[in-house]
Amino acid sequence: PGCSRALWEKQLWAAFKEGPRGENRTTKGGGVALRVLITGANGQLGCELTTVLKAKGNELGEIPGVYFGAEVDAVDRGELDIADDSAVRKWFSEHDPYQVVFNCAAYTDVDGCETDEKAAFRVNAEGPRNLARACASTDAVLVHVSTDYVFPGDEPGSRCGGDPTGPLSAYGRAKWAGGRLVLNTAARVHVVRTAWLYGREGHNFVRTMMDLSKHMPSVTVVDDQVGNPTNAADLAFELLRIAQSEEYGLWHATCDGECTWADFAEAIMEEVGESCRVERCTSIQWREMHPGVACRPAFSSIEKNHLKHSIGNSMRPWRP
């Protein structure tokens, strides 16, 4: 059960040896030419997925061989707006069938979602549903990325997959709805919750701290929210492995370990060798300083027992 590479390749060979237009779907070496769609390709996770597929691996090792020679369509909103159902249907009708779709497209500005919840819901809930419909119609596997912010985080400890949800923010509510919609729309779906994502591309906490450290003697950072900083390279590698599993449903995938935002900030300053001080504050103090910001869970660290006990955990500690 779970991640059988032999079974995966056998099924692909049987189903996709010939394309619907009579095109041969095999590689020069006689293997399966896997077709992959990545949405949100210009974001930090989409970039990492594209990179690791092209390189056939990253710091964690070699990706599963079924992806070697894959035909990858990496698109961003300008090419495919997933919130536009007609655009999604048109895209799938005009392209040869995909075997795997990775949805990395999202409205990730947590505070911005508070002022435009309708837009957040359109991108983070209706968009994934549109992709799930298209995937269901073509029997493609959908890997949809969700968030730890679906939890209220009002109790200490790590959140399990079956724990009650109760998002505090518009962002969390939209992402929660997106996860439910895709699970109710298609059968071959993996909803992968992650947390505190950062990568080499795009806007993220690490980049913000590095930029601030160059011209500020100190930064004020919240010290009563606990979570799992997660490297986008690690998550990309793990998503490729999860996509092969037949254990469809809900997953948690983060780097190992947990800390507060202030702890994370101090680690960043140490790593880059900056003398910028980290001044710690509470969430209440932060909201007093920044009215209108979204509420965030105090304890959103998530456990990943399902990952460990099914395909195995490949993700590194957030800080070695």
PLY file of the C-alpha trace (Angstrom):
ply
format ascii 1.0
element vertex 320
property float x
property float y
property float z
element edge 319
property int vertex1
property int vertex2
end_header
0.00 0.00 0.00
0.96 3.65 -0.21
4.01 4.39 -2.32
4.57 1.55 -4.81
6.76 2.88 -7.59
6.37 -0.32 -9.64
2.57 -0.16 -9.45
2.59 3.57 -10.26
4.67 3.06 -13.39
2.62 0.04 -14.46
-0.62 1.98 -14.20
0.82 4.93 -16.13
2.11 2.65 -18.87
-1.27 0.97 -19.30
-3.30 4.18 -19.22
-1.07 6.62 -21.05
1.08 4.69 -23.53
-0.89 6.40 -26.29
-2.19 9.97 -25.98
-5.77 10.84 -26.87
-4.66 12.34 -30.17
-2.66 9.27 -31.13
0.58 10.76 -29.86
3.11 8.36 -28.43
3.45 9.04 -24.69
6.74 7.16 -24.17
10.23 8.52 -23.73
13.16 7.73 -25.99
14.20 5.03 -23.55
10.79 3.34 -23.70
9.56 4.57 -20.32
6.49 6.54 -19.42
6.47 10.22 -20.35
4.76 11.57 -17.25
2.85 14.82 -17.79
2.88 17.26 -14.88
1.12 20.58 -14.34
2.39 23.05 -11.74
0.17 26.05 -10.97
1.54 29.07 -9.12
4.88 28.31 -10.74
6.42 31.72 -10.00
5.92 31.42 -6.25
8.47 30.05 -3.84
7.09 26.49 -3.83
6.27 26.39 -7.54
9.81 27.52 -8.35
11.29 24.80 -6.16
9.10 22.11 -7.74
10.14 23.18 -11.22
13.79 23.27 -10.20
13.86 19.88 -8.51
12.08 18.23 -11.43
14.54 19.70 -13.91
17.55 18.74 -11.78
16.08 15.31 -10.88
16.84 16.00 -7.24
18.09 18.44 -4.62
19.92 18.44 -1.29
17.65 15.65 -0.04
18.61 13.29 -2.82
17.30 12.00 -6.12
13.60 12.29 -6.90
11.64 9.14 -7.83
12.61 7.88 -11.27
9.05 8.03 -12.57
9.58 11.80 -12.94
12.67 11.46 -15.14
11.86 12.84 -18.57
8.54 14.26 -17.38
6.81 16.84 -19.55
6.23 19.75 -17.16
3.89 22.66 -17.75
4.77 25.26 -15.10
2.25 28.10 -15.25
1.41 31.16 -13.21
-1.70 33.34 -13.02
-0.90 35.18 -16.25
-1.15 31.90 -18.16
-3.79 30.12 -16.08
-6.03 31.78 -13.49
-7.28 28.82 -11.48
-10.07 30.96 -10.00
-11.60 31.18 -13.50
-13.46 27.91 -14.00
-13.90 28.40 -17.74
-10.18 29.11 -18.13
-9.32 25.92 -16.24
-11.67 23.82 -18.37
-10.30 25.39 -21.53
-6.69 24.75 -20.48
-7.35 21.06 -19.76
-9.27 20.61 -23.01
-6.44 22.11 -25.07
-3.61 20.13 -23.48
-2.83 16.43 -23.40
-3.96 14.80 -20.15
-1.85 15.32 -17.05
-1.12 12.48 -14.69
-0.19 14.76 -11.77
-1.24 18.33 -10.96
0.49 20.29 -8.20
-1.53 23.29 -7.04
0.91 25.84 -5.62
-1.27 28.80 -6.57
-2.65 30.73 -3.60
-3.40 34.14 -2.14
-0.85 33.98 0.69
-0.93 37.54 2.04
-2.49 36.63 5.40
-3.12 40.24 6.43
-4.25 41.22 2.94
-6.89 38.49 3.00
-8.53 40.24 5.96
-9.42 43.23 3.81
-10.62 41.17 0.83
-11.98 37.83 2.02
-13.97 37.44 -1.18
-10.77 37.46 -3.25
-9.11 35.09 -0.79
-12.00 32.64 -1.11
-11.98 32.91 -4.89
-8.30 32.00 -5.20
-7.85 29.68 -2.19
-11.18 27.82 -2.30
-12.90 28.15 -5.67
-9.61 27.85 -7.58
-8.64 24.49 -6.04
-12.19 23.23 -6.61
-11.93 24.14 -10.29
-8.68 22.18 -10.56
-10.20 19.23 -8.70
-13.09 19.10 -11.18
-10.68 19.12 -14.10
-8.50 16.46 -12.49
-11.52 14.26 -11.77
-12.61 14.47 -15.39
-9.19 13.32 -16.61
-8.31 10.95 -13.74
-5.29 13.05 -12.79
-3.82 13.05 -9.29
-4.18 16.44 -7.59
-1.72 17.56 -4.91
-3.16 20.63 -3.19
-1.12 22.60 -0.65
-2.90 23.80 2.50
-1.83 25.42 5.77
-1.48 25.09 9.52
-3.67 28.20 9.81
-6.80 26.05 9.46
-6.37 25.33 13.19
-7.37 27.69 16.03
-4.18 26.79 17.89
-5.67 27.56 21.29
-4.11 24.54 23.04
-0.41 23.77 23.53
1.07 20.91 21.53
1.23 19.82 17.91
-1.89 19.53 15.79
-2.83 16.10 14.43
-4.60 15.55 11.12
-7.87 14.68 12.82
-7.85 17.56 15.30
-10.75 20.02 15.12
-10.20 22.91 12.76
-11.33 26.47 13.41
-9.39 29.06 11.45
-9.01 32.50 13.04
-8.33 34.46 9.84
-9.85 35.03 6.41
-6.79 33.32 4.92
-7.28 30.28 7.15
-11.00 30.10 6.39
-10.41 30.23 2.64
-7.68 27.58 2.76
-9.86 25.35 4.96
-12.70 25.66 2.45
-10.35 24.87 -0.42
-9.17 21.68 1.25
-12.72 20.52 1.92
-13.87 21.33 -1.61
-11.13 19.37 -3.36
-11.59 16.36 -1.07
-15.31 16.38 -1.84
-14.82 16.89 -5.59
-12.21 14.35 -6.67
-11.11 10.94 -5.45
-7.40 11.04 -6.27
-6.48 14.03 -4.12
-3.72 14.74 -1.62
-4.30 17.78 0.59
-0.94 18.63 2.15
-0.84 21.04 5.08
2.45 22.79 5.64
3.63 25.74 7.75
5.83 28.85 7.82
7.14 28.26 4.31
10.24 30.01 3.01
12.29 29.62 -0.14
14.79 31.26 -2.45
12.06 32.97 -4.45
9.08 35.09 -3.48
8.13 36.96 -0.33
8.69 35.17 2.98
9.76 35.69 6.58
13.42 34.84 5.99
13.75 37.37 3.18
11.96 40.02 5.25
14.29 39.52 8.23
17.37 39.58 6.02
16.26 42.80 4.35
15.41 44.49 7.65
18.70 43.44 9.23
20.67 45.44 6.67
19.41 48.82 7.82
17.80 48.41 11.25
19.54 47.93 14.61
16.62 45.85 15.91
13.37 44.20 14.83
10.32 43.41 16.94
8.97 39.89 16.48
6.12 37.93 18.07
7.25 35.40 20.66
4.02 33.60 21.61
3.18 31.84 18.34
4.72 28.38 17.82
5.09 26.64 14.48
7.35 24.75 12.07
9.61 26.75 9.73
9.62 24.82 6.45
12.11 24.99 3.60
10.33 25.05 0.22
13.01 22.77 -1.24
12.20 20.10 1.34
8.47 20.44 0.77
8.85 20.23 -3.01
10.83 17.02 -2.68
8.23 15.53 -0.34
5.29 16.53 -2.55
6.77 14.53 -5.41
6.88 11.48 -3.16
3.37 12.03 -1.76
1.99 12.27 -5.30
2.99 8.64 -5.88
1.08 7.35 -2.87
-2.36 5.81 -3.24
-3.24 6.87 0.30
-5.30 9.82 -0.84
-6.55 12.37 1.64
-4.95 14.59 4.23
-1.22 14.92 4.94
1.00 17.08 7.15
4.45 17.96 5.81
6.85 20.38 7.50
10.49 20.48 8.45
11.22 18.87 11.82
11.16 20.87 15.03
9.29 23.94 16.20
10.01 27.43 17.47
8.44 30.86 17.86
8.69 33.59 15.24
11.19 35.39 17.49
13.32 32.23 17.77
13.20 31.91 13.99
14.24 35.53 13.55
17.23 35.13 15.87
18.34 32.02 14.01
18.20 33.93 10.72
20.30 36.78 12.13
22.87 34.30 13.38
23.00 32.45 10.06
23.57 35.61 8.01
25.96 37.10 10.58
23.97 40.25 11.24
24.07 42.11 14.57
20.43 43.19 14.34
18.73 42.52 17.69
15.41 40.69 17.98
13.02 42.38 20.41
10.32 39.97 21.55
6.65 40.90 21.95
3.28 39.24 22.46
0.58 38.84 19.80
-1.56 41.37 21.66
1.26 43.89 21.65
1.83 43.30 17.95
-1.83 43.92 17.11
-1.75 47.12 19.16
1.22 48.29 17.10
-0.36 47.10 13.81
-4.16 47.47 13.91
-6.01 45.38 11.36
-3.55 42.50 11.12
-5.00 39.00 11.00
-5.24 36.82 14.09
-2.89 33.88 13.98
-2.94 30.64 15.99
-0.74 30.52 19.08
0.06 26.82 18.63
0.06 25.76 14.98
2.90 23.26 15.04
1.68 20.17 13.17
2.71 16.57 13.60
3.30 14.29 10.62
2.83 10.74 11.87
0.90 9.76 8.76
3.82 10.85 6.59
6.34 9.00 8.76
4.34 5.78 8.88
3.36 5.65 5.20
6.04 6.84 2.77
8.55 7.95 5.40
9.73 11.43 6.32
12.49 12.97 4.17
12.28 16.51 5.52
15.16 17.96 7.52
15.14 19.79 10.86
14.28 23.45 10.43
17.64 24.23 11.95
20.48 21.63 11.89
0 1
1 2
2 3
3 4
4 5
5 6
6 7
7 8
8 9
9 10
10 11
11 12
12 13
13 14
14 15
15 16
16 17
17 18
18 19
19 20
20 21
21 22
22 23
23 24
24 25
25 26
26 27
27 28
28 29
29 30
30 31
31 32
32 33
33 34
34 35
35 36
36 37
37 38
38 39
39 40
40 41
41 42
42 43
43 44
44 45
45 46
46 47
47 48
48 49
49 50
50 51
51 52
52 53
53 54
54 55
55 56
56 57
57 58
58 59
59 60
60 61
61 62
62 63
63 64
64 65
65 66
66 67
67 68
68 69
69 70
70 71
71 72
72 73
73 74
74 75
75 76
76 77
77 78
78 79
79 80
80 81
81 82
82 83
83 84
84 85
85 86
86 87
87 88
88 89
89 90
90 91
91 92
92 93
93 94
94 95
95 96
96 97
97 98
98 99
99 100
100 101
101 102
102 103
103 104
104 105
105 106
106 107
107 108
108 109
109 110
110 111
111 112
112 113
113 114
114 115
115 116
116 117
117 118
118 119
119 120
120 121
121 122
122 123
123 124
124 125
125 126
126 127
127 128
128 129
129 130
130 131
131 132
132 133
133 134
134 135
135 136
136 137
137 138
138 139
139 140
140 141
141 142
142 143
143 144
144 145
145 146
146 147
147 148
148 149
149 150
150 151
151 152
152 153
153 154
154 155
155 156
156 157
157 158
158 159
159 160
160 161
161 162
162 163
163 164
164 165
165 166
166 167
167 168
168 169
169 170
170 171
171 172
172 173
173 174
174 175
175 176
176 177
177 178
178 179
179 180
180 181
181 182
182 183
183 184
184 185
185 186
186 187
187 188
188 189
189 190
190 191
191 192
192 193
193 194
194 195
195 196
196 197
197 198
198 199
199 200
200 201
201 202
202 203
203 204
204 205
205 206
206 207
207 208
208 209
209 210
210 211
211 212
212 213
213 214
214 215
215 216
216 217
217 218
218 219
219 220
220 221
221 222
222 223
223 224
224 225
225 226
226 227
227 228
228 229
229 230
230 231
231 232
232 233
233 234
234 235
235 236
236 237
237 238
238 239
239 240
240 241
241 242
242 243
243 244
244 245
245 246
246 247
247 248
248 249
249 250
250 251
251 252
252 253
253 254
254 255
255 256
256 257
257 258
258 259
259 260
260 261
261 262
262 263
263 264
264 265
265 266
266 267
267 268
268 269
269 270
270 271
271 272
272 273
273 274
274 275
275 276
276 277
277 278
278 279
279 280
280 281
281 282
282 283
283 284
284 285
285 286
286 287
287 288
288 289
289 290
290 291
291 292
292 293
293 294
294 295
295 296
296 297
297 298
298 299
299 300
300 301
301 302
302 303
303 304
304 305
305 306
306 307
307 308
308 309
309 310
310 311
311 312
312 313
313 314
314 315
315 316
316 317
317 318
318 319
